[in-house]
Amino acid sequence: MSSCGSSCGITRDRERQKDAVRALVARACIDEVFDAAPFADDELHALARAFADVLPVLAVPVRGTVADWIYLVPTVDARAWAAAREGLGDAPDAPVETALRVGVSAMGRYATLQEVTLSGARDGDGWWIEESRCVGVVDRRLAMFVKGAQGMLRAKKVVCLDAAFLCEPAGDGRTLWHWLFDEDPMETRLGAWSPAVPSEREPRVGP
């Protein structure tokens, strides 16, 4: 079987999509203006629910500045560090969790996938939660979740952009990643303190 080369329709479509992204960012570099609200106000939460419907994950939506995010934590538990940090749930028993971070850009109907590791520890009347981010997705155990997320995004008419492409320089000393998704570098580590939810602050009863 021959491989898909430069004449393949899928390859051409991807290159056209990349050229459209480059053009969009080039215009933004000049006048800092782009089409607003590519996603409806309630679409982030609708996407989170859709991911949870088709994948065994806890989906945690997080509002951002350059992009909004949905953390897909592979678990059947209602507890996760991603949820605890946002005040949306209890902290889990496991000290570390690996998740898939889905970014949806404010510049257009573009998304990206990123592997993150979250860990937490008790700190006073709350939790100190740290997040380590990768360049793209490196853990093969996430392959099923990547495939499922990409399929859902295609169904929602959202173009998924890979990490290698987003590393391209895009003017003003920034990369496509910085313009479309996050002011922080792809590979970074950050921490935040979050208060414990009421159920965690109350004394536990029983064994």
VOBA-1610 file (N, C-alpha, C; in pm, whole numbers, padded with zeros to 5 digits, always signed):
BEGIN
Met+00085-00120+00000Met+00000+00000+00000Met+00089+00125+00000Ser+00062+00219-00089Ser+00142+00341-00094Ser+00102+00434+00018Ser+00199+00514+00061Ser+00172+00609+00169Ser+00105+00733+00115Cys+00045+00808+00206Cys-00025+00931+00167Cys+00076+01042+00148Gly+00096+01089+00027Gly+00196+01191-00001Gly+00135+01328-00019Ser+00211+01415-00090Ser+00169+01554-00105Ser+00041+01569-00187Ser+00008+01464-00268Ser-00112+01473-00351Ser-00236+01421-00279Cys-00219+01368-00158Cys-00331+01313-00083Cys-00426+01424-00040Gly-00557+01398-00052Gly-00656+01500-00017Gly-00648+01540+00129Ile-00624+01444+00219Ile-00614+01475+00362Ile-00495+01566+00388Thr-00382+01535+00323Thr-00263+01619+00341Thr-00288+01760+00292Arg-00353+01772+00175Arg-00382+01906+00121Arg-00474+01983+00214Asp-00576+01915+00268Asp-00668+01982+00361Asp-00592+02034+00483Arg-00504+01952+00538Arg-00427+01993+00656Arg-00338+02113+00625Glu-00277+02112+00507Glu-00192+02225+00471Glu-00274+02352+00452Arg-00394+02339+00395Arg-00482+02456+00381Arg-00523+02508+00519Gln-00551+02418+00610Gln-00587+02459+00746Gln-00471+02532+00813Lys-00351+02482+00796Lys-00234+02546+00855Lys-00211+02684+00795Asp-00228+02694+00663Asp-00211+02825+00597Asp-00315+02924+00649Ala-00437+02877+00674Ala-00542+02965+00726Ala-00506+03015+00866Val-00447+02927+00947Val-00405+02968+01082Val-00293+03070+01073Arg-00195+03046+00987Arg-00083+03140+00972Arg-00135+03277+00928Ala-00229+03278+00834Ala-00284+03404+00785Ala-00361+03477+00895Leu-00437+03402+00974Leu-00513+03462+01084Leu-00419+03529+01185Val-00313+03459+01222Val-00218+03513+01319Val-00141+03630+01259Ala-00108+03622+01130Ala-00037+03733+01065Ala-00120+03861+01070Arg-00252+03848+01048Arg-00338+03966+01057Arg-00342+04019+01200Ala-00348+03928+01296Ala-00351+03969+01436Ala-00221+04037+01476Cys-00109+03994+01419Cys+00021+04057+01449Cys+00022+04204+01406Ile-00054+04234+01301Ile-00054+04370+01246Ile-00148+04461+01324Asp-00272+04415+01347Asp-00371+04505+01408Asp-00433+04452+01536Glu-00388+04332+01582Glu-00439+04274+01707Glu-00592+04256+01704Val-00650+04244+01585Val-00794+04228+01572Val-00823+04096+01502Phe-00919+04022+01552Phe-00962+03898+01487Phe-01109+03875+01520Asp-01169+03783+01446Asp-01311+03754+01466Asp-01334+03706+01608Ala-01427+03769+01679Ala-01451+03737+01819Ala-01549+03621+01832Ala-01544+03558+01948Ala-01640+03456+01990Ala-01659+03346+01886Pro-01551+03271+01852Pro-01569+03158+01760Pro-01649+03045+01822Phe-01655+03042+01957Phe-01734+02943+02029Phe-01845+03015+02106Ala-01963+02958+02106Ala-02075+03016+02180Ala-02045+03014+02329Asp-02112+03101+02405Asp-02084+03115+02548Asp-02097+02984+02624Asp-02194+02902+02586Asp-02217+02777+02660Asp-02151+02656+02593Glu-02072+02680+02488Glu-02017+02568+02412Glu-01907+02495+02488Leu-01831+02565+02572Leu-01725+02499+02648Leu-01783+02390+02737His-01891+02422+02809His-01954+02324+02897His-02023+02214+02815Ala-02078+02250+02700Ala-02140+02149+02614Ala-02035+02051+02562Leu-01917+02102+02525Leu-01808+02015+02482Leu-01763+01923+02594Ala-01751+01979+02715Ala-01710+01898+02830Ala-01809+01783+02851Arg-01938+01812+02843Arg-02038+01707+02861Arg-02029+01603+02749Ala-02001+01649+02627Ala-01991+01557+02513Ala-01871+01464+02530Phe-01757+01517+02576Phe-01640+01433+02602Phe-01672+01328+02708Ala-01738+01368+02815Ala-01771+01276+02923Ala-01871+01170+02879Asp-01951+01200+02778Asp-02049+01105+02729Asp-01984+00991+02649Val-01872+01021+02583Val-01811+00921+02494Val-01682+00861+02549Leu-01625+00922+02653Leu-01500+00873+02710Leu-01515+00851+02860Pro-01440+00755+02916Pro-01443+00734+03061Pro-01356+00836+03132Val-01404+00960+03134Val-01326+01070+03191Val-01414+01158+03278Leu-01349+01230+03368Leu-01410+01343+03436Leu-01367+01466+03359Ala-01460+01539+03300Ala-01430+01655+03217Ala-01447+01782+03300Val-01339+01860+03310Val-01339+01980+03394Val-01314+02103+03306Pro-01416+02188+03280Pro-01395+02308+03199Pro-01328+02418+03281Val-01235+02489+03215Val-01159+02595+03282Val-01152+02716+03188Arg-01199+02829+03232Arg-01191+02951+03152Arg-01049+03006+03153Gly-01003+03053+03037Gly-00870+03112+03027Gly-00876+03248+02964Thr-00761+03300+02924Thr-00755+03431+02860Thr-00736+03418+02709Val-00628+03351+02668Val-00603+03330+02526Val-00693+03219+02472Ala-00718+03117+02555Ala-00803+03005+02517Ala-00873+02953+02642Asp-00982+02880+02620Asp-01046+02805+02729Asp-00998+02661+02720Trp-01015+02588+02832Trp-00959+02453+02840Trp-01060+02357+02900Ile-01047+02231+02859Ile-01124+02123+02921Ile-01022+02016+02962Tyr-01015+01989+03092Tyr-00926+01885+03142Tyr-01001+01753+03141Leu-00949+01654+03069Leu-01008+01521+03062Leu-00925+01428+03149Val-00979+01397+03267Val-00907+01312+03363Val-00960+01170+03349Pro-00875+01074+03309Pro-00921+00936+03295Pro-00954+00875+03431Thr-01078+00878+03468Thr-01123+00825+03597Thr-01273+00804+03594Val-01320+00710+03675Val-01464+00694+03694Val-01506+00756+03827Asp-01409+00818+03894Asp-01434+00886+04021Asp-01481+01027+03994Ala-01553+01086+04087Ala-01598+01225+04073Ala-01495+01321+04130Arg-01385+01265+04183Arg-01282+01349+04244Arg-01159+01356+04155Ala-01095+01473+04150Ala-00974+01490+04070Ala-00907+01619+04114Trp-00775+01623+04096Trp-00702+01746+04131Trp-00744+01862+04042Ala-00773+01834+03916Ala-00819+01940+03826Ala-00949+02001+03876Ala-01040+01916+03925Ala-01167+01965+03976Ala-01149+02037+04109Ala-01065+01983+04197Ala-01042+02046+04328Ala-00982+02185+04312Arg-00892+02202+04216Arg-00829+02332+04195Arg-00930+02438+04152Glu-01031+02396+04076Glu-01133+02490+04028Glu-01249+02504+04125Gly-01243+02436+04241Gly-01353+02441+04336Gly-01476+02366+04290Leu-01455+02265+04203Leu-01567+02192+04144Leu-01582+02051+04201Gly-01497+02014+04297Gly-01507+01880+04352Gly-01402+01854+04457Asp-01410+01735+04517Asp-01315+01695+04621Asp-01181+01656+04561Ala-01079+01660+04646Ala-00948+01611+04607Ala-00950+01458+04602Pro-00876+01397+04511Pro-00874+01250+04502Pro-00781+01189+04607Asp-00788+01057+04621Asp-00697+00988+04711Asp-00556+00979+04653Ala-00546+00958+04522Ala-00416+00945+04456Ala-00344+01080+04457Pro-00214+01082+04490Pro-00141+01209+04496Pro-00112+01270+04359Val-00117+01188+04252Val-00081+01237+04117Val-00183+01184+04017Glu-00217+01267+03918Glu-00304+01222+03810Glu-00252+01277+03677Thr-00270+01199+03572Thr-00235+01241+03436Thr-00364+01270+03361Ala-00366+01379+03288Ala-00488+01419+03219Ala-00455+01471+03079Leu-00557+01482+02999Leu-00547+01541+02866Leu-00612+01678+02871Arg-00537+01779+02832Arg-00584+01917+02835Arg-00624+01959+02694Val-00752+01992+02676Val-00802+02030+02544Val-00822+02181+02541Gly-00747+02248+02455Gly-00759+02393+02444Gly-00848+02431+02328Val-00938+02528+02348Val-01020+02583+02240Val-00989+02732+02230Ser-00940+02773+02115Ser-00886+02908+02098Ser-00995+03015+02089Ala-00959+03135+02135Ala-01049+03250+02120Ala-01034+03315+01983Met-00937+03269+01901Met-00913+03331+01771Met-00987+03263+01657Gly-01035+03145+01678Gly-01104+03071+01573Gly-01143+02934+01624Arg-01209+02857+01540Arg-01253+02724+01583Arg-01137+02625+01569Tyr-01040+02648+01655Tyr-00919+02566+01659Tyr-00901+02510+01800Ala-00847+02388+01805Ala-00822+02323+01932Ala-00684+02259+01930Thr-00636+02222+02048Thr-00512+02146+02059Thr-00522+02055+02180Leu-00440+01951+02182Leu-00438+01854+02291Leu-00301+01857+02359Gln-00301+01852+02491Gln-00177+01858+02566Gln-00186+01768+02688Glu-00080+01691+02711Glu-00073+01607+02830Glu-00028+01689+02951Val-00095+01670+03063Val-00057+01739+03187Val-00058+01639+03302Thr+00024+01666+03402Thr+00025+01589+03525Thr-00006+01683+03639Leu-00103+01646+03722Leu-00141+01728+03838Leu-00114+01651+03965Ser-00066+01721+04066Ser-00041+01661+04197Ser-00085+01759+04305Gly-00120+01704+04421Gly-00167+01791+04528Gly-00125+01742+04665Ala-00119+01835+04757Ala-00086+01802+04896Ala-00159+01900+04986Arg-00194+01853+05105Arg-00263+01938+05202Arg-00176+02057+05239Asp-00238+02175+05242Asp-00168+02298+05279Asp-00266+02384+05358Gly-00259+02376+05491Gly-00351+02451+05575Gly-00493+02403+05554Asp-00585+02498+05532Asp-00725+02464+05513Asp-00755+02449+05364Gly-00662+02389+05293Gly-00680+02373+05149Gly-00576+02280+05091Trp-00548+02302+04962Trp-00456+02216+04890Trp-00360+02301+04807Trp-00234+02258+04803Trp-00140+02316+04707Trp-00135+02219+04589Ile-00175+02266+04471Ile-00189+02181+04353Ile-00093+02230+04245Glu-00010+02139+04197Glu+00087+02172+04092Glu+00050+02101+03962Glu+00081+02169+03854Glu+00053+02114+03720Glu+00179+02121+03635Ser+00217+02009+03576Ser+00329+02003+03483Ser+00275+01973+03344Arg+00313+02056+03246Arg+00261+02043+03111Arg+00370+01994+03015Cys+00329+01910+02920Cys+00420+01854+02821Cys+00405+01927+02687Val+00499+01902+02598Val+00485+01945+02460Val+00406+01837+02387Gly+00280+01863+02362Gly+00195+01762+02301Gly+00157+01652+02399Val+00144+01531+02347Val+00106+01415+02428Val+00213+01309+02410Val+00272+01262+02520Val+00381+01165+02513Val+00346+01030+02576Asp+00249+01026+02666Asp+00212+00903+02735Asp+00121+00820+02644Arg+00169+00702+02604Arg+00092+00618+02513Arg-00038+00569+02575Arg-00047+00568+02705Arg-00170+00526+02771Arg-00286+00621+02740Leu-00254+00741+02692Leu-00358+00838+02659Leu-00406+00827+02515Ala-00353+00730+02439Ala-00383+00721+02296Ala-00534+00710+02269Met-00604+00628+02347Met-00748+00613+02327Met-00821+00745+02350Phe-00776+00820+02451Phe-00842+00946+02484Phe-00812+01052+02378Val-00690+01049+02324Val-00655+01140+02215Val-00743+01113+02093Lys-00753+00986+02057Lys-00835+00949+01941Lys-00981+00990+01961Gly-01034+00963+02081Gly-01172+00999+02108Gly-01195+01149+02106Ala-01101+01225+02164Ala-01112+01370+02167Ala-01105+01429+02026Gln-01013+01377+01945Gln-01000+01426+01807Gln-01128+01398+01728Gly-01186+01280+01748Gly-01310+01248+01678Gly-01424+01339+01718Met-01434+01369+01847Met-01538+01459+01895Met-01520+01600+01838Leu-01396+01648+01834Leu-01369+01781+01780Leu-01404+01789+01632Arg-01370+01685+01556Arg-01408+01684+01414Arg-01558+01690+01398Ala-01629+01615+01482Ala-01776+01615+01474Ala-01834+01753+01504Lys-01764+01830+01587Lys-01809+01965+01623Lys-01753+02073+01530Lys-01688+02029+01420Lys-01631+02123+01321Lys-01522+02211+01383Val-01439+02148+01465Val-01326+02218+01527Val-01198+02155+01474Val-01106+02237+01422Val-00980+02188+01367Val-00880+02169+01480Cys-00824+02048+01491Cys-00727+02018+01596Cys-00585+02039+01542Leu-00507+02121+01610Leu-00371+02156+01568Leu-00269+02087+01657Asp-00162+02030+01595Asp-00065+01956+01675Asp+00044+02047+01729Ala+00117+01996+01828Ala+00217+02075+01900Ala+00331+02120+01809Ala+00376+02031+01719Ala+00488+02066+01631Ala+00455+02189+01545Phe+00333+02193+01491Phe+00292+02307+01411Phe+00283+02434+01496Leu+00230+02422+01617Leu+00210+02540+01702Leu+00341+02597+01755Cys+00452+02524+01739Cys+00583+02576+01780Cys+00641+02673+01677Glu+00577+02687+01562Glu+00627+02778+01458Glu+00630+02923+01507Pro+00738+02997+01477Pro+00740+03141+01509Pro+00628+03212+01434Ala+00571+03314+01500Ala+00456+03381+01438Ala+00464+03532+01450Gly+00582+03588+01470Gly+00594+03732+01480Gly+00579+03784+01620Asp+00634+03903+01644Asp+00626+03968+01774Asp+00692+03882+01882Gly+00789+03799+01840Gly+00862+03717+01935Gly+00783+03601+01993Arg+00666+03576+01937Arg+00580+03469+01988Arg+00563+03358+01885Thr+00514+03244+01931Thr+00484+03133+01842Thr+00333+03127+01817Leu+00295+03039+01725Leu+00151+03018+01703Leu+00083+02974+01832Trp+00151+02894+01913Trp+00098+02849+02042Trp+00061+02968+02130His+00152+03065+02140His+00128+03180+02226His+00009+03263+02176Trp-00004+03275+02046Trp-00112+03356+01991Trp-00248+03287+02007Leu-00251+03157+01984Leu-00380+03087+01980Leu-00423+03026+02113Phe-00325+02989+02200Phe-00366+02909+02315Phe-00316+02956+02452Asp-00191+02992+02466Asp-00141+03017+02602Asp-00019+03108+02599Glu-00017+03206+02688Glu+00098+03295+02699Glu+00218+03224+02761Asp+00194+03120+02842Asp+00302+03041+02900Asp+00358+02944+02796Pro+00484+02903+02810Pro+00539+02802+02718Pro+00462+02671+02729Met+00471+02588+02624Met+00404+02458+02629Met+00453+02376+02747Glu+00584+02366+02759Glu+00642+02285+02865Glu+00670+02375+02985Thr+00587+02366+03084Thr+00602+02453+03200Thr+00543+02385+03323Arg+00572+02442+03439Arg+00519+02391+03565Arg+00466+02509+03645Leu+00348+02495+03701Leu+00289+02603+03779Leu+00210+02545+03895Gly+00184+02629+03995Gly+00112+02583+04112Gly+00009+02684+04157Ala-00089+02636+04232Ala-00195+02723+04283Ala-00250+02665+04412Trp-00286+02753+04504Trp-00349+02709+04628Trp-00500+02715+04609Ser-00568+02612+04657Ser-00713+02607+04645Ser-00773+02566+04778Pro-00876+02636+04825Pro-00940+02597+04951Pro-01010+02464+04937Ala-01013+02388+05045Ala-01085+02261+05044Ala-01235+02288+05032Val-01305+02201+04963Val-01450+02216+04954Val-01510+02177+05089Pro-01634+02219+05118Pro-01692+02193+05251Pro-01686+02047+05294Ser-01710+01952+05204Ser-01711+01811+05242Ser-01574+01765+05289Glu-01467+01832+05242Glu-01332+01795+05284Glu-01295+01859+05419Arg-01360+01969+05451Arg-01329+02037+05576Arg-01403+01978+05696Glu-01514+01911+05667Glu-01593+01853+05776Glu-01530+01723+05824Pro-01539+01695+05954Pro-01483+01570+06006Pro-01549+01449+05941Arg-01467+01350+05908Arg-01522+01228+05850Arg-01576+01138+05963Val-01687+01075+05936Val-01751+00988+06033Val-01736+00843+05988Gly-01701+00756+06080Gly-01688+00615+06045Gly-01543+00577+06030Pro-01517+00453+05989Pro-01381+00403+05977Pro-01304+00474+05868
//
